[in-house]
C-alpha cells in the first residue's frame, strides 16, 4: 500500500473541516484494493464486467458495492418501470455503499461506475463525520466524472481531500469504446492518474484569452456546479483557483444560462483562469464554443478551450483540488503538480 503523497492542511472550513491546501490522495500500487460503487444512475452489467476487467488488467483487486446493480425509479416505488428514469438503488442504499467503501481500511480507492443522475440526492444521506474518520491519515481516491461532480465538490469541501475526475468503470469509453472513442487513451490517462507520480498535461486547442495562471484546480460538469448553488452543498468560491468546466447534451442557450448563473452568483469572482474541456453533443459546436467564449472572455483571465477531458471521445483524468498551471502560450493545463 502506497505511503507517499499526503499533504497537511491549513485552516478550517465548513463544520471545522480543513478547506485550504487539501491533502493529496495517495497514489495506488499494483495489488491495491479498489471498490466500484454506483452513486447515480443504473449500471449495465456487461459494461460493468468489462470495466472491472480493465481495472484488474491494471493490477487492481476490484470489489463491488452491494447495491451496484440495483435499479429503482425516482419515487423508489415497488415496481421498476423501464420507461421511467431510474437510479442504481435507493438513496439510502447508494449512500451506504459509498460510505462502506470509503470507510473500509482495506480499500485504497472508490471508483464510481457511471454518472447519469442521482449524486446530489445522496448529499443529505451521507454521514460526514464517519466519512471524515474514514479518510484516514492517507486519503484514498474518489474517482468519477459527470454527475459525480456533486461528490467531488462535497468531498473536497467537507473532507479536505483532492479527488479524481475522469472516465468511469462502466462508462462506454472504458468498458466498450466505440470506433471513434479513444478507450486506450482514456485507460492510459486513468493509469497515469491512479499510479503515476508526475504532472498530467492536458493540451488545449483554442486560446480564448491569453495568459498564464496558477492555483488549485476546481470545477467539473457545469450543470452540476450550477445545480449546487444556493444549497448547503454549494461549491466553495472559485477565487484564486483555475476552474475546469465541461458538459454534455446541453444546448448552447442552456450553456449560456448556466454560465450566466455562475457569473451572476459571484461564484467565478476572482478565478485565476478557466480551462474548458469537451462540450460534447451540445448542439452546433461552433455556436456552443462561441457562447462559452463570449460569456467567459470578459472576465479578463486566461481561458483555454478544447482540453480532452469530460464527455468527449478522448478523456484524460484530472486531480481536482491539486495545484495546477494554465498556460495559453504552451496551450496546456498542467495538473497534479507537486
C-alpha angles and dihedrals in degrees: 000000000000117000104184132086105051117134131200118241130222129210129009132260139175112002090001092292117137114260104175128073092007119214111263115239114247118253120243131248127208109277095032116137119243128185122218113209134171112225095165136021129010118283128232108234096216093049091047091053091047092048093048088052088056090051091049087050087060088059097258129141103231125204126177131227113250093244100034093120098039120122129200134157122247092264091052087233122171095252121059111222116200092204091063131069112273139202130209093253134318119316090252093050094047090048090049092052091050093047094045092051094046094047096044105105091208092060116085098182137022111213121192115225097215144328126234110125137326110064094106089057090061096058095082092046098054122101100225094187090056091046091050090051090046092054090077127189091299109048116225125222125269107196131186143091144215108033088013086074086091090061093044089056094046097044092047094048100038103032099032095229135127118246136203122246114196150098117326136231099250096032116114097244091060103028101037112357117200121234092266095045124094097224092158090053092048092053091046090052091047091050091051092049096046099040108016128095099202137088118280114229117209110188120213129209106203131044108212094175127004124241149085127260137180129197145100114309116245138164133058131181110013098220092053094049091053091045090059096051113111093020130103086254097056115143115259113258115283094230111140093007137108107241120217115200133180139145146174137227095005118133116234093254089056091050088051092050094049094047089048089053092052090049097044093046090057092237092128095047110128096007111161096217145334126241114191121203127187123321093198120192091357097142121266105007092215092053093044091050093047093049094050092046093048093053097045106034093072089062086081096227130112113283123188122182136193101050112164095240132103125036103338130109089273119051126180123188120245130194109230114212094023124114114275140177124214113199118176091185090062089034095228147103115226109204136182093032119179 
